[in-house]
């Protein structure tokens, strides 16, 4: 069946929907149906949804927040010892204001720490592929590596489950994305947003308006808030307020391309006007660098052709990063 035959089950949403993915773990395919329909509705609409029933325990989540807060509380000199400027694989610490995601605006008011799949520097994969190589770890915090590595592995498993739900929502075999998941470009970013100044520069935000580049993003956010999602139908920003125990899932440009724009990669930003420090941890899953992204047949109808040429994950990611860099002036 063509995905074009599906329409969202309601009028365009004025809020981000909640999807309980627990049913995907059932051995009974009948339990998958409601989850798959909810995922499809969300992806045909804004490509954003809250994810509950995910199976990541609260202790693991709190451990991640604990080491994140502790790292960003270190002195600037200590943090710069693991600067990503020293890493060929884009791993380590990114200083406050080092990134500008929205062209024509002041630098983003956040600092970050990048972690990915740990690949030896002298391996063939590190030589050939984008954002692939060894992680770097702060020597002052031996507990940091253990907590982060455990969380990273759990998020890879969660990404696999979500991709199974996405495959079913596209009328594909449940394990359609299995090859895509192997040896992935996957990046966990720990982010710290200091309070916004009382008189910020015009256009200054915690994180400028942008879309994500890869396949799917699994966002963990604290209880401060600030995430906003662009509603293209109403032409206004929607608050994606923190929901206890939930992740926020959104699709990236790669998934939009893969589905011939049936599923949406939506613009979002962070505006931290709380007067408090905000912490979050987006996990970007972009898949195997050699995997070919070509239009999924169920995303075509009639004599419709693909909007985009086939491209590898590696080439897509390089292209999107290069374009983003060129736009920042």
N, C-alpha and C positions, 0 to 999 in steps of 0.2 A: 504494500500500500504506500502511496506517496504521502509524505508529511504534509503536503499542501492541502490534503483533505481534512486535516485536523484544524480546528479553531479553538482558541482558549475557551474554557467552559463558562466564562463570565465576561462581562465588559472589562476593559483595561483596569488593572488594579491601581488603587491609590495608596497602597502600602506593600511592603515586601512580604510575600507569603511564607508560611511555615510548612516544611515538609518533614514528616517523620519517616526516615529511611529504614527503620528497624525491620519492616516487612521484607526487605530485600534479603535478609539473612534466613528467612524461612525456606525449608525444602519444598514447600507447597507453592507452585507458580501462581495459584489463585491469590496468595498474599502479596504478590508483587504488583498486581494491577493497580490498586489505589495509589501506591507510591509512584509508579511509572506515569500515571495520568497527572499527578500533581507536579512531578518534575517537568513533564512536557508543557503543561500550562505555564509554569514559571518561565521556561526557556523561550517559549513563543512570545511571551509578554516582555519582560525586562531582562531575563537571564540572571536574575538574582533571587535567592531564597534563603531563609533561615533553615538550618539543618539540625534536627533533633533525632534522638534514637541512634546516634552515631557510634556509641560504644567506647568513646575515649573518656576515661574515668576522671573525676574532678581532681584527684591527687596529682595525676600527670599534668593537668592543666595548671594547677597552682604551683607546681614545681617549676614549670616553664616561666610563669610570671615572676617567681621569686628570683631565679637566676638572671632574668632580664633586668629587673629593677636593680639588682646588685651590680650588674655589669655597668649599666649607664650611670650609676652613682660613683664609679671609679673616677680618678682624676683624668683630665684630658691627656696628660702625658702617658698614663698607663693604657688608656684606650688606643692611643695612636701607635702603640707597640704592635697592635694587630690591625693596622690600617689596610683597607682593601687596595690602596694605592700600591702596596707591595706585592699584591697577588695577581698573577696572570689569569686566574680563574674567577675573579670578582668575588673573593671571599674575605670576610673580616669586617672591620669597623668603617662606617661611613659617617663623616663628621656632620654636625648640624649645619644645614644650609648648603650641603654639597650637591643636592639634586634639585632640579626645577622641572617638574612634570608638566606644568601648564605654560606653554610659550607666552612670553610677554608679561609675565608676572614675577614678583620677587622670588628668591629661592624658597623652597619648601622649609617650613619650620619644624624639622624633625631630624633625628639622628638614627642610624640603623646599624644592624649587624647581619651579615649575609652568611648562610650556611647552605651547603648543597650535598649531593652525593659525593662521598669521599673517594677520590680517584687519585692514584699515585701520579706525581708530577712527571715522571719519566715514562708513563704508559702511552700507548698508541692513542687511546681515547682522548687524553689530555692534549695531545699534540694536534688532533684533528678537529675537535668539536668545540663549539661555543660554550663558554661558562662551565667548563669541565676541568676538574683538577682537585688538589687537596684542600681540605679545610684548614683554617688556622684557629688556634684556641688561646684564650688569655691564660698565661701562666699563673697569674695571681688568683685564679678561681678554678681549682681542680674539679669542683663539682659541676662546673658549667658544661663541660663536654658530655658527661654522663646524662644529665637532664635533657640536653638538646638532642643528643643522638637517639635517646629513647623516644622523645616526642616526634622527631623526624620519621622514624620507622613506623610509628603508629599513624602518622598522617599519610605516608605512602600507601598503607593498607586501606585507609579511609578513602583516599583518592581512587583506588581500584574499585571499591564498592560503589562509589558515586558514578564512576565511568560505566559500570555495569547497568546502573539505572538509566544513564543517558543512552546507552546502546539500545536497551529495550524501548525507551521512549521514541527512538528513531526507527522502530520496527526492524531492528537488527538482532543478530544472535547476541546473547547476553555477554559473551566473551569477545565481542568484535574488537575491542580495544586492547586485547591481551598483548599483542606484539608491540603496540605503541607504549605500553607501560614498562617495557624492559629497559634497564640501564638508563633511566630517564634524566633529562635536564629537569631538576626539581630544586627549587630554592626556597628556603625558609628565611624570612627577614624578621628580625626582632626590631621593633620600632618604638621610639620614645618621642613624644610630642610635649615639649615644655609648654607652659601656659602662654596663650597669646598675649602680647603686650597690650597695655591699656589703649595705646594709640598706634596700632599696626600700620605698616606701610600700605598704601592702596593696593588691593589685590593679594595681600599676603595671606597665606593659608597654611595649615599644617601639612597638607598634601594637595597639590593642584589637581584640577580636573583632568582626567585621563581615562583611557581604557587599558586593561591588562593585555599583554602581548600573547600569552600562551594558551594552554588548553582550559584548565579550570583553576580557580583560586579558592582556597579554604582559609577563611579569615577568623582568627580568634581575637576578640577585642575585650578590653576591660569594661567596667561599668560607667565610664565617663561619658561616652557618646561622642558624636562629631562626624560619623560617616554619613554621607549624603549620596543619593542615587538620582540620576537625572531621569525624569519622566518625560519622554519625548512626546507623548500624546498631550499631556497637560502643560508641557513646557514649563516645568517647575522642578525644584529639588525636593526629594522625599527624604526624610530622616530615617536611617536604618538604625534605630536605637538599639542599644545592647539588650539581648535577651538571655537571662541566666541559663547556662548549660547548653547554649546553641552556638554553632558556627554560622557564619555567613558564607554562602557559596555563590560565586559568580563565574560566568563564562568569559573567556578571553577571546582575542581577535582570531586566534587559530581555530577555535571551535566554531566561530561565526563563519569563517572561510570554509571550513570543512562541510558545513551544512548549507552552503550557498546562501548565507544570511537568513535562513529560516529561524535559527536560534540567534539570540542577540548578545553581543558584547557591549555593555552599556557604560557610559561615562559616569564616573563617580569621583568623589573628593572627600577630604577631611577638613572640617572647620572646627577647631577646638576653642570655643569661646567660654568654656567652663570655668576658667581661672585655675584649673588644676592640671597636674601632669597626666598625660594619657599614654597607655601602653597597648600595643597590639602586636599580632604576629601573623602576617599573611604567608600562606604556603602556596607557591606557584608551581603547578605541575604542568610541564610542557612536553613530556614524553621523550621517547627514544630519538636521538638526533638524526638517525638514518631513516626514520619512518617517513613514508610518503603521504602527504596530505593531499588527497584529491576528492572531489565532490562525492558525497555519499549518494548513491542512486535514489534512495527513498526521499531525498531532498529536491528532486526534480519532478516536474509534472508536464505532461503533454510533450510538446516539442521544445521545451525549455532546455537551454544548455548551461553548463557551468559558467559562473561569472569569473572564476579564477583558474589560472593554470595550476597544474600539480606542482608541489614544492615539498622539499624535505623539511622536517622540523628544524634542523640546524640552519638551513637557508632562510626559513621564515623568521626565526629569532634574530639572526644577524640583520635581516632586512628591516625588521621593526625597530631594533635598537639604533640602527644607523639613521633611520628616518626621524626617530625621536631626538637624537643628538643634533641632527641638522636643523630641527625646528627651534631648538633652544638658542636664543640670541641674547 
